[in-house]
Amino acid sequence: MGDNGDLKTRETDGTVFDVRRLLSALWRHALFILSCALVGSVLLAAKEAYTNKPKYKSSFSVYVVNKTADQEVSSLSTADVTASNQAASSYASEIKSNQLFIDRVIEQAGLTGVYDYNAVRNAISTAHENNSQKVDITVTLNKSEDCVRLTRALAVMIPSVLPEVVRGTSVRVTSNPLQSASRTVANVKGSAKKGFLFGLIPAVFLVLLLELLDGRVKSTQELAAIAGGKKLSVIPSARGKSVILGDESDDRYKEAWFSLRTGLLAGKEGESSVIGVTSCSDSEGKTTTALNLAIAYSEIGKNVLLVDANLRNSSCADLLGAENAPGLCEVMSGTAEIRDAVRAGIRPGISFLPPGVPTGEPANIIGSGKMKTVFSLLREQFDVIVVDLPAAERYSDAVSAGGFVDSFLFVVRKSCSDSRKIRSAVEKLEDAGGRIAVFVYNDAGAK
């Protein structure tokens, strides 16, 4: 259905899952998502810079054979190579875990009392690939001089001490330890990238989750799913102008109301009939809908009566600049005649019946047998009667109005009306025999 105000029928069974709604939510909250990503990036980068102080690294490699240290690789048999590979794997483990060996390395480096076994073990890292006779050893410490001394001590002690642990092997140092250690810095850039993702992903997830939990109707597809095949009329926003239909109104805004009127006339809803206007809750725009519909009918010469039957929170009188009493309640109580309560010519072609001052429970007044009699008399005087009613989900007044209302317009405001409340209100109206002629999708945007 196009957003041009035309009435169109939608056939659907369940709730529409609109991916565009999720994409729209991501776009609307793009600044929030980006902010979370940037905060995550800054925090993780700061943590990396603070916790990972500059360190120094020095490294070398050893080559393991299972015979003599000066034997060439080409002279080793397949069994020798396999045994050497296994020995290299054992060396990679023993270098870090053999306490006796590490204690002797500390002594050789002249660092006794400066570092203990655990400190040196944590400073040493080894790398050995499968089916390889080479072991790479790296030492990382906070002090450059200590790093070099410990590395050189390892290079001396590994060939002389570890063969005693792994029997039948020899070790040859294949790359000399550096005379100076290289300085390492915190990986701030890499941490910033990780932090960006760590901030971005939860923010996106949160926005999507909140959108999925948000029951407000935000598209005609969602409303069509609720309407279950009934007519929809889309009313665009007034584009900053008055929401009351008039000469200064935007052309597209006018056309939407005229299309609603045309659709009702085609369905015989607006010909000598009483049309009730309600919604699921307040602030949906039902009073505006009732007034604009009355104006739209008056534009084609219909004799229209606008009745404010919202005895709980009336606003029509204020919009029209009319006195609130005597009105409908005074007619019902017998303290005023219909001719005295109806304000004829409040606008060209429109008469107005204000609510008056209720003296009892509004639902009882609306649902009384006398109300049917009053509206029977009003039908004889007017072509179309538009009745502004309270919210149907919150109060029973609209349900009680089914006794004198021929059909209902159910107003749904974009991004305001809750789908669960809409379903509840519609169910109440239909269970009481009320017939919803059109769902009016109000304030649907600029289109």
C-alpha positions, 0 to 999 in steps of 0.5 A: 500500500502506498503512503498516499492516503488511499484505502487498500485491503491487506490480506495477512494472518500474522505479525509482519516481521519487517527487516526494514524496521530493524535497519531503520532502527540501526540508522536512527541509533547510528550515533549511539552505536558509533559512540559505543564503538569509539568508547570501546576503542579508546578504553581498550587502547588505554588499557593496553597502553597502561598495562603493557609497559615497554619491554625488551626482547632477545632471541636465538635458535637451537638445533637438536640432533640425537648424535653429536652437535657437529654432525651434518643433517644429511648424515642422519638417518630417518630414524635419527631425524624422527628422534631429533624431532621428538627431542626438540619437542622435549627441549621446548618443554624442558627449557621452560619447566625444568627448575634445576636448569632455570636456576643454573641459568639464573646463576650463569647470568649473575642474576641470583636474587634478582629473579626467581624461578617463576619470574624467569620461567614466565620471561621465556617463550619457546616455539617448535613446529612439528617435524622440526629439529629447530627450537626458537627461544625468546626472553622478554624482560623489562630491563634491556641489560637483564634481558641480554644477560639471561638470553646469553646464559640460556645460549650457553647452558642449553647445549651443556645442560639439557642433553643431560636431561634428554639423553642421547641428544646434542644441541647446536646454537644456530643463531647467536643471541643479540648483543642488545635487546629490541624494545617492544611497545604496547599494541595500541592500534590492535587494541583500538581495533578490538575495542571498536568491535567490542563496543560496536557489536553489543551496541548493535545487538542492544539496539536490535533487541530493544527494537524487537521488544518494542511493540509500537507500530511503525509501518503499514505492514505491521498495521496490516497484520493487525487489521487482518484484511480490513481497510487501511488509510494512511495519513501523512504528517502535517509537515509542521503546519496545523493538523486541522484540515484547512486551506493552508494544509499541505496538498498531500495532507488534504488528499489523504483526508479526502481519500478517507472520505471517498473510501467511506462513501464508497463503502456506504459508511458515510451516507446517513450513518454514525461513525465512531472514532476511537483508538487503543490509548490517548494521544493517538490523534482520534479527536483530530481525525474526527474533526478532519473527517467532519470537515472533509464531509462538509467540503462536499456539501454534507450536513455534518454533526460532530459529537464529542462523546469523550466524557472523560477527557474532551478536547473538541470544544477547545479546538472549536472555541465552543462552550462545553455545556449544555451538551450531550450529558444535559440532553441525557439528563433531561435538563436541555433539549437537543436543539439547545445543546447542538451548536449549529454552524460552528464551521461551514456545514458542521454542527457541534454537540459538546459533551456537557458535564457528566453526572454519572459514570461515563460508560453508563451514560454512553451505553444507556437506552436513551442514548440510542433514542437521542441518536435516532433523532439526530440521524433524522437531522444530519447526513453524517454524524462523527462521534469522538469517543474515548480510548477503547483499550482503556475505557469501555465507553467506546464498546458501549457506543456500539449500540448507536454507532454504525461503524468505527474508525480505529486510529493508530499513530505511528511509533506511538500505538502499541500493537498489543494494546491495539489487538486488545482494543479491537478484540473488545470492540468486535466481541461487543458487535462493533464493526471497524470500517477503517484503520487510520494510520496517523502521522505516518511521515512525510510520504 
